[in-house]
Amino acid sequence: MSKPLTDHERRKQISVRGIAGLGDVAEIKKSFNRHLHFTLVKDRNVATPRDYYFALAHTVRDHLVGRWIRTQQYYYEKDPKRIHYLSLEFYMGRTLQNTMINLGLQNTCDEAIYQLGLDLEELEEIEEDAGLGNGGLGRLAACFLDSMASLGLAAYGYGIRYEFGIFNQKIAHGWQIEEADDWLRYGNPWEKARPEYMLPVHFYGRVEHTHDGPKWVDTQVVLAMPYDTPVPGYKNNTVNTMRLWSAKAPNDFNLQEFNVGDYIQAVLDRNLAENISRVLYPNDNFFEGKELRLKQEYFVVAATLQDIIRRFKSSKFGCRDPVRTSFETFHEKVAIQLNDTHPALAIPELMRILVDIEHLDWEKAWEITTKTCAYTNHTVLPEALERWPVYMFEKLLPRHLQIVYEINRRHLDRISALYPGDTDRLRRMSLIEEGDPKRINMAHLCVVGSHAVNGVARIHSDIVKTTVFKDFCDIEPEKFQNKTNGITPRRWLLLCNPGLADIIAEKIGEDFLTDLFQLRKLLDFINDEMFIRDVAKVKQENKQKFAAYLENEYNVKINPESIFDIQVKRIHEYKRQLLNCLHIITLYNRIKKEPNKKFVPRTVMIGGKAAPGYHMAKMIIKLITSVGEVVNHDPVVGDRLKVIFLENYRVSLAEKVVPAADLSEQISTAGTEASGTGNMKFMLNGALTIGTMDGANVEMAEEAGEENLFIFGMRVQDVEDMDKKGYNAREYYERLPELKLVMDQISTGFFSPKEPELFKDVVNMLMDHDRFKVFADYESYISCQDKVNELYKNPKEWTKKVIRNIAASGKFSSDRTIAEYAREIWGVEPSDVKIPPPNEPRE
């Protein structure tokens, strides 16, 4: 028998990763050695693996620079409408492999590194994740950047360069511990500081009324230093820019005349200004009204708008002297997309610039602002909606408060003209919520100040129109749209699952990577024995690789023949990790009850971070790990059931988990998950979905056929009906013996014998105030899981369903999503023009 291929040899066979030409390989080796030599000459004479990683990163970066400069030059000359995607989060993960793939360099680099006696995968593992996001919203922004570049749009991502991203999660004695994510410790080879574009941002102060109009004076200034990261499109030579701002104190900070004498303290106080970009707020779907967060939101908006206006004024002329003076055409050249309400201050800030500084009249300024801005809503959970106290706003941004009041006055005048005497409607639609304290409703500000408002999956967009923004939709229905989320198939198929990408390319060619709808062609092979076998084989290899990783990293042995049942996402009550937990315990009880019965073996893996201040989420993690302790050490169970908590779930771990999954858990209460995007990654990578009719699951079921997903539980209408009549958890507890047993075990300390009361808060919540109705879907969920087991016993039928799912996942490419934003919101056409590469002369 032939000996098994090494990882390197297997990778070499993957044609979708580009052909390694001899000359190219030699060139990469030469460049690598030059960078390595430069690094070592500076400091040391023995190279570490990290030195090798940096040498490779700089080598690959060299291939980006020419394309980057040429792309930006091309935009100057063509002067297209520019798209500005404003987000407080960009969850980018690692950059090296994605850059090699998009430049078509992966096999060339692999071969070069191999010839130098190194292993590419080992070097890739050294890179830190850029964890500048919490979850779905931040990762969506990252996928969107990839798609905008791949579709040839003149697009910019604007955000904050957090010194500390999302915390690293450690599990100690079953509890989550947070550690600071010092991701810049060794430097970041992918960013370029641009001090020449540094800009001032103002805070505090007061408004003076002069003959020239209002002036914002006596402010404190913080400087915004831009750091640019290249964003390469897939094999089209386009390289766009992500510009992240870092806060810097001006040199005279706290050294003005009134602060004479304490020079040392003044220099130390520079930290206060620079804290603005220190750390990412670690909340997902939760609003925490802290002043530092409001500062972050204004900081990114103020710096970005100055940058946009500078570029608008000087565009086409390649110099920084203002040339365009009229703002008439601003909205024809500039689009601003607000990723949730976090950058909502762009609306009053643009008004302030146009009215106070450029001296446009209010009506003209407002027309420009609304035509320029568009808003994406990401959640309907009330606790996630941003409502800033007026007193905080007034202290930090006094002029903006006046502008918001004026926007509100004109808005309410319009409403009362349409609905005379309807004071309740005025109260509901106001940007200002009365109460103690008075608050500014940022979602209302976004809806009023944008020309387009979109939800992120069809069901979510419908809920937005009929509930949260119903009053607004009644007046301007044409403003409300749907843009179902998507994921980039470059990272989420080609990069993370090359084996699957390769067998697909063998059947239908490589074009699916930029036109994912072509996966439909796989339906022609639904009965092709060879293809069925190949799909199953790739999945098995991925499972074995992940099992080996878990054994290496966490010393846990798992059965690669078992169902890999995976729920990875932020820990939140609405995502119902607790429902998953109840199923695990039910399964355990069934094995204990009939230890000699044949059970379909399962490995249940749950991963995700809990916000540090979210007590219930932390208790959910402790419950999962405690159940794991009992189940995994029970000799009766053996390897029929294992429970693993995946520590420190992040982008780079998702890239390993997703290709290995058999079953994807998407089990939020119907009407709570706006879209989900993990669901799409699993579908594309050959897992089957067990899920509720929520978020994009609805459209996944529509695309693949509901019979090809495991759909269970209440629909949105059922949830609404239950809200009307009242949800009574105890009724289910009394009626369902398996559920009663599980709950009694949790509450009597079966999983926490040393601390029987440990989970009383969880039990109490589930029994008496569970907003997300876990028990109401328990029975349906358990019987659906039984169907999963049945199908898994028939590997061929299972794999056919897998192929049907992969074939139906084309809609969920972020390329499709971005093409829709481009045409229906930004008013631009995606382009397949390939910019000539740096080594070819320009025409």
RATA-V82951 format. One line per field, one symbol per residue. ss: DSSP state (a for helix, b for strand, c for the rest). burial: + if it has 9 or more other ideal C-beta (glycine too) atoms within 8 Angstrom, else -. Layout:
ss->???
burial->???
This chain:
ss->ccccccaaaaaaccaaaccccaaaaaaaaaaaaaaaaaaaaaccccccaaaaaaaaaaaaaaaaaaaaaaaaaaaaaacccbbbbbcccbbbbccaaaaaaacccaaaaaaaaaaccccaaaaacccccbbbcccaaaaaaaaaaaaaaaccccbbbbbbcccbcccbbbbbccbbbbbcccccccccccbbbbbbbbbbbbbccbbbbbccbbbbbccbbbbbbbbbbbbbccccccbbbbbbbbbbbcccccccaaacccaaaaaacaaaaaaaacbcccccccccccaaaaaaaaaaaaaaaaaaaaaaaacccccccccccccccaaaabbbbbbcaaaccaaaaaaaaaaaaccccaaaaaaaaaaabbbbcccccaaaccbbbaaaaaaacaaaaaaaaaaaaaaaaaaaaaccccaaaaaaaccbbcccccbbbaaaaaaaaccbbbbccaaaaaaaaacccaaaaaacaaabbbccccbcaaaaaaaccaaaaaaaaaaaccaaaccaaaaaaaaaacccaaaaaaaaaaaaaaaaaaaaaaaaaaccccccccbbbbbbccccaaacaaaaaaaaaaaaaaaaaccccccccbbbbbbcccccccaaaaaaaaaaaaaaaaaacccccaaabbbbbbccccaaaaaaaaaaccbbbbcccccccccccaaaaaaacccbbbbcccccaaaaaaaacaaacbbccccaaaaaaaaaacccaaaaaaacaaaaaaaaaaaacccccccccccaaaaaaaaaccccccaaaaaaaaaaaaaaaaaaccaaaaaaaaaaaaacaaaabaaaaaaaaaaaaaccccccccccccccccc
burial->-------+-+++-+-+++-+---+++-++-+++-++--++----------+++++++++++-++++++++++-+++----+++++++++++++++++++++++-++++++++++-+-+++-+++--+-++++++++++++++++++++++++++++++++++-++++-+++--+++-+--+-+------++--+---++-+++++-+------+++--+-++++++++++++++-+++++++++++++++--++----+------+--++--+++++--+-++++++-+---+++++++++++++++++++++++-------++--+--++-++++++++++++++++++++++++---+---+++-+++-++++++++++---++++++-+++-+++++++++++++-+++--++-----+--++--+++++----+++++++++++++-++++++++++++++---+++++-----+++++++++++++++++++++++++++-++---++--++++++++-++----++-+++-++++++++++-+++------+---+++++++++++++++++++++++++++++++------+-+++++++++++--+-+++++++++++++++++-+--+-+++++++++++++++++++++++++++++++++++++++++++++++++++++++++++++++-++---+++++++-+-+++-+------+--++--+-++++++-+++-+-++-----++-+++++++--+-++++++++++++++-+++-++-----++++++++++++++++++++++++++-++-+-+----+++------
